[in-house]
Amino acid sequence: MTEHVPGGPHDTAAAVAHPEVEPNVLRPPVVERVIRPQDADPARARRSERIISLFFLLSAAGTIGFIASYVAYHPNVSTAEARTQNILLGVCLGVTLLGLAAGIIGWVRWLMPAHETLQERHELSSSEADREAAAQIVMTGFEETGLPRRSLLKRTLGLSLGLMALPGVVVLRDLGPLPEKKLRTTLWEKHSPLLNAETGKPVKLGELAIGGFMTVVPRPVEEMSPEDYAKAPVLLIRLEPGLNQPLPGREGWAYEDHVAYSKICTHVGCPVGLYQKQNHNLLCPCHQSTFHVPDGCNVVFGPAARRLPQLPITVNENGEFIAQAGFDEPVGPSFWERG
Amino acid sequence: MSTTRGAGPTNAPTTSGGPAVATPPAFVKKALGDVDDRFGAAGFLRRNMNKVFPDHWSFMLGEIALYSFIVLLLTGTFLTLFFQPGVNEVVYHGSYAPLQGQRMTEAYESTLRISFDIRGGLLIRQIHHWAALIFMAAIVCHMCRIFFTGAFRKPRETNWLIGFTLMTLGIFEGFCGYSLPDDLLSGTGLRIAYGVAESIPIVGSYVAMFAFGGQFPGPDLIPRLYVVHILLIPGLLLALITAHMLIMWHQKHTQWPDIHRNNTNVVGAPFYPAFMVKTGGFFMAVFAACAFLGGVVQINPVWLYGPYNPAQVGAGSQPDFYIGWLEGTLRMMPRLESNFWGHTISWNVFVPAVLVPGLFFTIIAIYPALEAWITKDRSAHHVCDRPRNKPGRTAFGAMMLSYFAIMLLAGGNDLIADHFHISLYATTWIFRITILVLPPIVFWATRRVCLGLQRKDLHSAEHGYETGRIVMLPSGEFMEVEAALPPEQVARMGLAYRQAAAPELPPAVDEHGVRRPGSRNPVEKVRGALGGFFYEPDVGVEPNGHDEHEEHERDELTTGAND
């Protein structure tokens, strides 16, 4: 479509050296003339104009369609209707904008001159005299402040300005509480019931089938603060009989093949949600840390560095699971003070 | 320009030089005069309306970023009218049936309301999210264009730094934005962010507590994210984008090498009217793309994820792509943790989520200074390098891209494992090995490809191209006629702007046994070693081995062919 006719002088210096031959001194000089079919043939240009106008009309139609699709639906409609409306609105708005875009770009490409013009770059740096003068002014002003001579002034000013940064830091102190022991503690304590996280009911012995698992919490979810709830989830898993290999010192922590481990990953704290029954692994879906449950939730793959903390459990006189004690280590990701 | 050939008839009333000077009507003169009396605008307009902008598709990438930012401001303002950044629990009674009666935060509830109960709300939300993805993607592509063409060199180092800051802020802005709805996916992302903050040695738990206002999820986080997302970062972005544009305007745009183009001029279209109108049309095109995507392609369907619940997580959770590479580094990192004197450093989190991104982003930020230091090139450059003409830089850029690509893919290793039926652990191991092995190979291969392409260019510039015409010489020998390339085509190769050869250094110890000053300086040694990658090795075209007689005969033939 576009024909480039290398017309102007190839030497750019020539174009600039003879500005008097350029009739339009107000515009940058043309170095490469572009002649399109529209330039050569007025009929063709008129046809292009009609095409461009069609695009603009299409855009106007899109706007009308947008308003129509807006008023055609009432708020609080069904989900399916909301989706249909969304598609209609989006397509109409898209047509509005695309029609405008196509029309404008066609207008520029077909009807406006497309000649290559040339402009000299001005040296960004100033003249040597200006630089010298600027440096002089800066230095003279600096001398006038007296700072180079008056060291007491300079030092006390430096001190007070330096200290002035402190209120900006101090005032942020109440952004949050100090960590203290908060990251080390959970709601789990001696005799905490193991409640089904979904129903809030105590879990009874025999409720879980062999190979089954359940998320349990020490208190009903509604009664916990979001912060406590975020550390509370524990997975109660019923392993196949005789599979569990308790770690030294944790012999009594399981109860009749039921084991309980914190559900919060020791990597960055995602819930370890996937239990693979065949190989008895717990998989964290976020970063694929994999914990082998019968072996004390030892890390067998992935970025987590520590086992999941184990909760010692037993069963009370009603046959309901309870905790023998709280966790003996912080749950969740590592932190500096964890030790 | 009286020398112009073939101007031909045009539909505009033009003289042989360009459009005729139109006489402005009185009201235009009056309006301009009124403005000029008050602001002295005429001089400014005279200089700036004529500003010449070089045209190339790769110069539109920054425009896409700018226009998607405007779309983000427009749609974002609409969303603030309805969104409630609250963490108080409410019971859902909106029109999305599956979540009826569920307890959720105000933030999540109002997101559902925007999606289902406010007409056009879902469209605006989806346009906003799509525009954010386009914004980040355009910034990354724009940065690649600047990098691979050397447009960050003097005098544009400041604009590179501003652009880098815009990209970094864009990542934070995006993360804050998609965390606001407090759905299951974004809440999981915030949980990871909390864990990452905790991993920082010494101050980690303090950083986490102060940022979130307490333990995760923290009562203050969503309101804080909201103010950061709608005020703080957008304000910074707007200010920096303005500075970015003003500096670009003042320094003038870079241009590709061509016959009329050199380091002291700009060739292209004047800003007013063609460039201005076209760029306006381009804004409409970017907005149109966002509108179609927002209408037809579902994005971030938070109603499917459900409200955030720390005991639940969706399988295959993926962040947006500009965060995804961080997810990849976390997944790749082997387990490593130090415990000593009652303290813990979790390298498995700190290294991939803090140290590695910090290192990579520092390299990106200081790269212009780094290259200037290595090559000792302190002169101003306004002509774009063709990537092949700077093999060292191009290879380095390709290597960095390969790092990010591997990290990003590793962030989806579960999806890859699932789609291609590979074991999940195998994909992790593949990525762990790939990230060590592949980038150096990419560096080496890119450099070789650049040198090869450069050699091809040099060859065609010196010898012309093969015409396909076989002629028989009087001696009976057959040969193919070569013709010289048109001069503009040679100019476009930009061979004049190739990386210079390594400077000839005197030997470290001269013949008198005197050591050259600085030859033992370790910093200079590092510079010398890095320079080995950046300086041009010899890619001279081999002499073709013809003797002089044949050469002469051939020249005659070639000349004849051209007549």
Chai-1 contact restraints between the chains, C-beta under 6 A:
chainA,res_idxA,chainB,res_idxB,connection_type,confidence,min_distance_angstrom,max_distance_angstrom,comment,restraint_id
A,V5,B,G6,contact,1.0,0.0,6.0,A-B,restraint_1
A,G7,B,T4,contact,1.0,0.0,6.0,A-B,restraint_2
A,G7,B,R5,contact,1.0,0.0,6.0,A-B,restraint_3
A,G7,B,G6,contact,1.0,0.0,6.0,A-B,restraint_4
A,G8,B,M1,contact,1.0,0.0,6.0,A-B,restraint_5
A,G8,B,T4,contact,1.0,0.0,6.0,A-B,restraint_6
A,P9,B,T3,contact,1.0,0.0,6.0,A-B,restraint_7
A,H10,B,I259,contact,1.0,0.0,6.0,A-B,restraint_8
A,T12,B,H260,contact,1.0,0.0,6.0,A-B,restraint_9
A,V21,B,M1,contact,1.0,0.0,6.0,A-B,restraint_10
A,V21,B,S2,contact,1.0,0.0,6.0,A-B,restraint_11
A,E22,B,M1,contact,1.0,0.0,6.0,A-B,restraint_12
A,E22,B,G17,contact,1.0,0.0,6.0,A-B,restraint_13
A,P23,B,T15,contact,1.0,0.0,6.0,A-B,restraint_14
A,P23,B,G17,contact,1.0,0.0,6.0,A-B,restraint_15
A,N24,B,G17,contact,1.0,0.0,6.0,A-B,restraint_16
A,N24,B,G18,contact,1.0,0.0,6.0,A-B,restraint_17
A,N24,B,V21,contact,1.0,0.0,6.0,A-B,restraint_18
A,R27,B,G18,contact,1.0,0.0,6.0,A-B,restraint_19
A,P28,B,N50,contact,1.0,0.0,6.0,A-B,restraint_20
A,P28,B,V52,contact,1.0,0.0,6.0,A-B,restraint_21
A,P28,B,P270,contact,1.0,0.0,6.0,A-B,restraint_22
A,V30,B,G18,contact,1.0,0.0,6.0,A-B,restraint_23
A,V31,B,H260,contact,1.0,0.0,6.0,A-B,restraint_24
A,R33,B,T4,contact,1.0,0.0,6.0,A-B,restraint_25
A,R33,B,A7,contact,1.0,0.0,6.0,A-B,restraint_26
A,I35,B,G8,contact,1.0,0.0,6.0,A-B,restraint_27
A,D39,B,T10,contact,1.0,0.0,6.0,A-B,restraint_28
A,D39,B,N11,contact,1.0,0.0,6.0,A-B,restraint_29
A,A40,B,G8,contact,1.0,0.0,6.0,A-B,restraint_30
A,P42,B,N11,contact,1.0,0.0,6.0,A-B,restraint_31
A,A45,B,N11,contact,1.0,0.0,6.0,A-B,restraint_32
A,Y70,B,R119,contact,1.0,0.0,6.0,A-B,restraint_33
A,P75,B,D117,contact,1.0,0.0,6.0,A-B,restraint_34
A,P75,B,R119,contact,1.0,0.0,6.0,A-B,restraint_35
A,N76,B,S95,contact,1.0,0.0,6.0,A-B,restraint_36
A,N76,B,D117,contact,1.0,0.0,6.0,A-B,restraint_37
A,T79,B,Y96,contact,1.0,0.0,6.0,A-B,restraint_38
A,A82,B,F116,contact,1.0,0.0,6.0,A-B,restraint_39
A,N86,B,L122,contact,1.0,0.0,6.0,A-B,restraint_40
A,N86,B,L123,contact,1.0,0.0,6.0,A-B,restraint_41
A,I87,B,G295,contact,1.0,0.0,6.0,A-B,restraint_42
A,L89,B,G120,contact,1.0,0.0,6.0,A-B,restraint_43
A,L89,B,L123,contact,1.0,0.0,6.0,A-B,restraint_44
A,G90,B,L123,contact,1.0,0.0,6.0,A-B,restraint_45
A,G90,B,A291,contact,1.0,0.0,6.0,A-B,restraint_46
A,G90,B,G294,contact,1.0,0.0,6.0,A-B,restraint_47
A,G90,B,G295,contact,1.0,0.0,6.0,A-B,restraint_48
A,V91,B,G295,contact,1.0,0.0,6.0,A-B,restraint_49
A,L93,B,A291,contact,1.0,0.0,6.0,A-B,restraint_50
A,G94,B,A288,contact,1.0,0.0,6.0,A-B,restraint_51
A,G94,B,A291,contact,1.0,0.0,6.0,A-B,restraint_52
A,G94,B,F292,contact,1.0,0.0,6.0,A-B,restraint_53
A,L97,B,M284,contact,1.0,0.0,6.0,A-B,restraint_54
A,L97,B,F287,contact,1.0,0.0,6.0,A-B,restraint_55
A,L97,B,A288,contact,1.0,0.0,6.0,A-B,restraint_56
A,L97,B,A291,contact,1.0,0.0,6.0,A-B,restraint_57
A,L98,B,A288,contact,1.0,0.0,6.0,A-B,restraint_58
A,L100,B,M284,contact,1.0,0.0,6.0,A-B,restraint_59
A,A101,B,G281,contact,1.0,0.0,6.0,A-B,restraint_60
A,A101,B,M284,contact,1.0,0.0,6.0,A-B,restraint_61
A,A101,B,A285,contact,1.0,0.0,6.0,A-B,restraint_62
A,A101,B,A288,contact,1.0,0.0,6.0,A-B,restraint_63
A,I104,B,V277,contact,1.0,0.0,6.0,A-B,restraint_64
A,I104,B,G281,contact,1.0,0.0,6.0,A-B,restraint_65
A,I105,B,G281,contact,1.0,0.0,6.0,A-B,restraint_66
A,V108,B,A274,contact,1.0,0.0,6.0,A-B,restraint_67
A,V108,B,V277,contact,1.0,0.0,6.0,A-B,restraint_68
A,V108,B,K278,contact,1.0,0.0,6.0,A-B,restraint_69
A,M112,B,A274,contact,1.0,0.0,6.0,A-B,restraint_70
A,E116,B,V267,contact,1.0,0.0,6.0,A-B,restraint_71
A,T117,B,V52,contact,1.0,0.0,6.0,A-B,restraint_72
A,T117,B,P270,contact,1.0,0.0,6.0,A-B,restraint_73
A,L118,B,N265,contact,1.0,0.0,6.0,A-B,restraint_74
A,L118,B,V267,contact,1.0,0.0,6.0,A-B,restraint_75
A,Q119,B,V52,contact,1.0,0.0,6.0,A-B,restraint_76
A,Q119,B,V266,contact,1.0,0.0,6.0,A-B,restraint_77
A,E120,B,N265,contact,1.0,0.0,6.0,A-B,restraint_78
A,R121,B,K252,contact,1.0,0.0,6.0,A-B,restraint_79
A,R121,B,T264,contact,1.0,0.0,6.0,A-B,restraint_80
A,R121,B,N265,contact,1.0,0.0,6.0,A-B,restraint_81
A,L124,B,P155,contact,1.0,0.0,6.0,A-B,restraint_82
A,L175,B,F210,contact,1.0,0.0,6.0,A-B,restraint_83
A,G176,B,M209,contact,1.0,0.0,6.0,A-B,restraint_84
A,G176,B,F210,contact,1.0,0.0,6.0,A-B,restraint_85
A,G176,B,G213,contact,1.0,0.0,6.0,A-B,restraint_86
A,G176,B,G214,contact,1.0,0.0,6.0,A-B,restraint_87
A,P177,B,M209,contact,1.0,0.0,6.0,A-B,restraint_88
A,P177,B,G214,contact,1.0,0.0,6.0,A-B,restraint_89
A,P179,B,S205,contact,1.0,0.0,6.0,A-B,restraint_90
A,P179,B,M209,contact,1.0,0.0,6.0,A-B,restraint_91
A,K182,B,Q215,contact,1.0,0.0,6.0,A-B,restraint_92
A,L183,B,S205,contact,1.0,0.0,6.0,A-B,restraint_93
A,A197,B,A311,contact,1.0,0.0,6.0,A-B,restraint_94
A,T215,B,A311,contact,1.0,0.0,6.0,A-B,restraint_95
A,P226,B,P217,contact,1.0,0.0,6.0,A-B,restraint_96
A,E227,B,Q215,contact,1.0,0.0,6.0,A-B,restraint_97
A,Y229,B,P310,contact,1.0,0.0,6.0,A-B,restraint_98
A,A230,B,F216,contact,1.0,0.0,6.0,A-B,restraint_99
A,A230,B,P217,contact,1.0,0.0,6.0,A-B,restraint_100
A,A230,B,P310,contact,1.0,0.0,6.0,A-B,restraint_101
A,P233,B,A311,contact,1.0,0.0,6.0,A-B,restraint_102
A,V268,B,I192,contact,1.0,0.0,6.0,A-B,restraint_103
A,V268,B,G195,contact,1.0,0.0,6.0,A-B,restraint_104
A,V268,B,V349,contact,1.0,0.0,6.0,A-B,restraint_105
A,G269,B,R191,contact,1.0,0.0,6.0,A-B,restraint_106
A,G269,B,G195,contact,1.0,0.0,6.0,A-B,restraint_107
A,C270,B,V313,contact,1.0,0.0,6.0,A-B,restraint_108
A,P271,B,A311,contact,1.0,0.0,6.0,A-B,restraint_109
A,P271,B,V313,contact,1.0,0.0,6.0,A-B,restraint_110
A,G273,B,V313,contact,1.0,0.0,6.0,A-B,restraint_111
A,P285,B,V313,contact,1.0,0.0,6.0,A-B,restraint_112
A,P285,B,A315,contact,1.0,0.0,6.0,A-B,restraint_113
A,H287,B,L330,contact,1.0,0.0,6.0,A-B,restraint_114
A,H287,B,R331,contact,1.0,0.0,6.0,A-B,restraint_115
A,Q288,B,L424,contact,1.0,0.0,6.0,A-B,restraint_116
A,V299,B,R335,contact,1.0,0.0,6.0,A-B,restraint_117
A,F301,B,Y425,contact,1.0,0.0,6.0,A-B,restraint_118
A,P303,B,M333,contact,1.0,0.0,6.0,A-B,restraint_119
A,P303,B,R335,contact,1.0,0.0,6.0,A-B,restraint_120
A,P303,B,N348,contact,1.0,0.0,6.0,A-B,restraint_121
A,A305,B,R335,contact,1.0,0.0,6.0,A-B,restraint_122
A,A305,B,E337,contact,1.0,0.0,6.0,A-B,restraint_123
A,A305,B,N348,contact,1.0,0.0,6.0,A-B,restraint_124
A,P333,B,G195,contact,1.0,0.0,6.0,A-B,restraint_125
A,P333,B,E198,contact,1.0,0.0,6.0,A-B,restraint_126
A,S334,B,T344,contact,1.0,0.0,6.0,A-B,restraint_127
A,S334,B,S346,contact,1.0,0.0,6.0,A-B,restraint_128
A,F335,B,E198,contact,1.0,0.0,6.0,A-B,restraint_129
A,F335,B,G204,contact,1.0,0.0,6.0,A-B,restraint_130
A,F335,B,S205,contact,1.0,0.0,6.0,A-B,restraint_131
A,W336,B,P201,contact,1.0,0.0,6.0,A-B,restraint_132
A,W336,B,I202,contact,1.0,0.0,6.0,A-B,restraint_133
A,W336,B,G204,contact,1.0,0.0,6.0,A-B,restraint_134
A,W336,B,H343,contact,1.0,0.0,6.0,A-B,restraint_135
A,R338,B,T344,contact,1.0,0.0,6.0,A-B,restraint_136
A,G339,B,G342,contact,1.0,0.0,6.0,A-B,restraint_137
